[in-house]
Amino acid sequence: MEKTIPYTIYAESTPNPTTMKFVANRLLLEKGLAEYTSMEDAKGSPLALKLFGFPFVTGVFIQDNFITVMKSDMISWEDVVLELREFIRDYLNAGGEIITEFDATSVQSQEQVAATTVHAEAQSELEEKIIAILDNEVGPAVARDGGNITFKGYDNGVVNVVLRGACSGCPSSTVTLKNGIETLLKNRLPGEISEVVAING
């Protein structure tokens, strides 16, 4: 019988001071992403429900092999990061379920991510180029920071995107948006892009 590799978890800070990324050595969610902003939301995720049991947890985002946890200002990360890391590791190693119910409002399958977030369908060759740049160059960097970016539309030089996970509401996301993503798109597509706007933050 094949021996299952135990989960190991390490914590990684993100540019958003209210979020911490907990990275596992194994895949947690094969496809899509899940985002919960309250205990009510988290009914379909036993893991998220348990995390909301900590009084300081205000949000949980799960994608690929990481969980991004958002906290309130009532406590600092150094006081709780070890406890949370051990809790997640022990929970997973005990066979705890991550997601049991794919409720469309909080959990998005790959298809839904594509339909509702990633690609508002490209209406032109330019939009196809924008999506390719976001996918290949921006997406991996944003995922490293515990978040997710998706293309919503393009109108008269303005690119609209949606930021989720650690990027949502992050003080440095505006800087990332303006200095990083906007600059990159302007350089790659000269004369076509005037600004990049996050429509949810």
C-alpha positions as CSV (number, residue, x, y, z in Angstrom):
1,M,0.0,0.0,0.0
2,E,1.3,3.4,-1.0
3,K,2.3,5.5,2.0
4,T,0.7,8.9,2.0
5,I,3.1,11.7,2.4
6,P,2.2,13.7,5.5
7,Y,1.4,17.3,5.1
8,T,3.9,19.9,6.1
9,I,2.9,23.5,6.2
10,Y,5.0,26.7,6.2
11,A,3.8,30.2,6.8
12,E,4.8,33.0,4.4
13,S,4.0,36.6,4.9
14,T,2.3,38.5,2.1
15,P,2.4,42.2,1.1
16,N,-1.0,42.5,3.0
17,P,-0.2,42.9,6.7
18,T,-3.6,41.4,7.6
19,T,-3.1,38.2,5.7
20,M,-0.7,35.2,6.1
21,K,-0.2,32.5,3.5
22,F,0.0,28.9,4.7
23,V,1.7,26.7,2.0
24,A,1.3,22.9,2.0
25,N,3.6,20.4,0.4
26,R,0.6,18.8,-1.4
27,L,-2.3,20.1,-3.4
28,L,-5.3,21.2,-1.4
29,L,-7.7,22.2,-4.1
30,E,-7.1,20.6,-7.5
31,K,-9.1,23.1,-9.5
32,G,-10.5,26.5,-9.0
33,L,-10.5,28.5,-5.8
34,A,-12.5,29.1,-2.7
35,E,-13.0,32.3,-0.8
36,Y,-14.9,32.7,2.5
37,T,-15.5,35.9,4.3
38,S,-17.6,34.7,7.2
39,M,-18.6,31.6,9.1
40,E,-21.9,31.7,7.3
41,D,-20.1,31.5,3.9
42,A,-17.9,28.6,5.1
43,K,-20.6,26.0,5.6
44,G,-19.2,23.9,2.7
45,S,-15.7,23.9,4.0
46,P,-15.0,22.1,7.3
47,L,-11.5,23.5,7.3
48,A,-12.6,27.1,6.8
49,L,-15.3,26.6,9.5
50,K,-12.6,25.5,12.0
51,L,-10.4,28.4,11.1
52,F,-13.3,30.8,11.7
53,G,-13.4,29.3,15.2
54,F,-10.4,31.4,15.9
55,P,-11.8,34.8,17.1
56,F,-9.3,36.8,15.0
57,V,-9.9,35.1,11.6
58,T,-11.9,37.3,9.2
59,G,-11.4,35.5,5.9
60,V,-10.1,32.3,4.3
61,F,-8.9,31.8,0.7
62,I,-7.9,28.4,-0.7
63,Q,-6.2,27.7,-4.0
64,D,-3.8,25.1,-5.3
65,N,-1.5,24.2,-2.4
66,F,-2.1,27.2,-0.1
67,I,-4.5,28.7,2.3
68,T,-4.5,32.5,2.8
69,V,-5.9,33.5,6.2
70,M,-7.1,37.1,6.9
71,K,-7.1,38.4,10.5
72,S,-8.5,41.3,12.4
73,D,-6.2,43.9,14.0
74,M,-7.0,42.5,17.5
75,I,-3.8,40.4,17.5
76,S,-0.5,40.3,15.8
77,W,0.7,37.5,13.5
78,E,3.7,36.6,15.7
79,D,1.3,35.7,18.5
80,V,-0.8,33.3,16.4
81,V,1.1,32.2,13.3
82,L,2.7,29.1,14.9
83,E,-0.6,28.0,16.4
84,L,-2.4,28.4,13.1
85,R,0.3,26.6,11.2
86,E,0.2,23.6,13.6
87,F,-3.6,23.6,13.6
88,I,-3.8,23.4,9.8
89,R,-1.0,20.7,9.6
90,D,-2.6,18.6,12.3
91,Y,-6.1,19.0,10.8
92,L,-4.9,17.9,7.4
93,N,-2.8,15.0,8.7
94,A,-5.8,13.7,10.7
95,G,-7.7,13.4,7.4
96,G,-9.8,16.5,8.0
97,E,-11.9,17.6,4.9
98,I,-11.1,20.8,3.1
99,I,-14.2,21.3,1.0
100,T,-17.3,19.2,1.0
101,E,-19.8,21.4,-0.8
102,F,-19.1,23.3,-3.9
103,D,-21.4,26.2,-3.3
104,A,-21.0,28.5,-6.3
105,T,-21.0,31.7,-4.3
106,S,-17.8,30.9,-2.4
107,V,-16.2,28.0,-4.2
108,Q,-15.5,28.3,-7.9
109,S,-14.6,25.5,-10.1
110,Q,-12.0,26.0,-12.9
111,E,-14.9,26.5,-15.3
112,Q,-16.6,29.1,-13.1
113,V,-13.3,30.8,-12.5
114,A,-12.9,31.0,-16.2
115,A,-16.5,32.1,-16.7
116,T,-17.0,34.5,-13.8
117,T,-13.6,35.8,-13.0
118,V,-10.7,35.0,-15.3
119,H,-11.8,35.7,-18.7
120,A,-14.6,38.0,-19.5
121,E,-14.4,36.6,-23.0
122,A,-11.8,38.4,-25.1
123,Q,-13.6,40.7,-27.5
124,S,-10.5,41.5,-29.6
125,E,-7.0,40.5,-30.3
126,L,-5.8,43.2,-27.8
127,E,-7.9,41.6,-25.0
128,E,-6.4,38.2,-25.8
129,K,-2.9,39.7,-25.4
130,I,-3.9,41.3,-22.1
131,I,-5.2,38.0,-20.8
132,A,-2.1,36.2,-21.9
133,I,0.1,38.7,-20.1
134,L,-2.0,38.5,-16.9
135,D,-2.0,34.7,-17.0
136,N,1.7,34.1,-17.8
137,E,3.4,37.0,-16.1
138,V,1.1,38.5,-13.4
139,G,-0.9,35.5,-12.2
140,P,2.1,33.5,-10.9
141,A,3.5,36.4,-8.9
142,V,0.1,37.3,-7.4
143,A,-0.4,33.6,-6.4
144,R,3.0,33.7,-4.7
145,D,1.6,36.5,-2.6
146,G,-1.5,34.4,-1.7
147,G,-3.9,36.0,-4.1
148,N,-5.5,35.8,-7.5
149,I,-6.0,38.3,-10.3
150,T,-8.6,38.0,-13.1
151,F,-9.4,40.0,-16.2
152,K,-12.9,41.6,-16.3
153,G,-12.8,43.9,-19.3
154,Y,-11.1,46.6,-21.4
155,D,-12.6,49.9,-22.4
156,N,-10.8,52.8,-24.0
157,G,-7.4,52.1,-22.6
158,V,-8.7,51.1,-19.2
159,V,-8.1,47.5,-18.1
160,N,-10.5,46.2,-15.4
161,V,-9.3,43.4,-13.1
162,V,-10.6,41.6,-10.0
163,L,-8.3,41.0,-7.1
164,R,-9.0,38.2,-4.6
165,G,-7.4,36.5,-1.6
166,A,-4.5,38.4,0.0
167,C,-4.7,41.0,-2.8
168,S,-8.2,42.0,-2.0
169,G,-8.1,45.1,0.2
170,C,-4.3,44.9,0.5
171,P,-2.7,48.3,1.1
172,S,0.0,47.5,-1.3
173,S,-2.3,46.1,-4.0
174,T,-2.8,49.6,-5.4
175,V,1.0,49.9,-5.7
176,T,1.2,46.5,-7.3
177,L,-1.5,47.4,-9.6
178,K,-0.1,50.8,-10.6
179,N,3.6,50.1,-10.5
180,G,3.7,46.5,-11.5
181,I,0.8,45.4,-13.6
182,E,0.0,48.8,-15.2
183,T,3.7,49.4,-16.1
184,L,4.0,45.8,-17.5
185,L,1.0,46.1,-19.7
186,K,2.0,49.6,-20.9
187,N,5.4,48.3,-21.8
188,R,4.1,45.2,-23.6
189,L,1.3,47.0,-25.4
190,P,2.6,50.5,-26.0
191,G,-0.1,53.1,-26.7
192,E,-2.9,50.8,-25.9
193,I,-3.2,51.0,-22.1
194,S,-3.9,54.1,-20.1
195,E,-4.6,52.5,-16.7
196,V,-5.4,49.3,-14.8
197,V,-8.3,49.5,-12.3
198,A,-9.3,46.9,-9.7
199,I,-13.1,46.9,-9.7
200,N,-13.4,45.3,-6.3
201,G,-10.8,47.3,-4.4
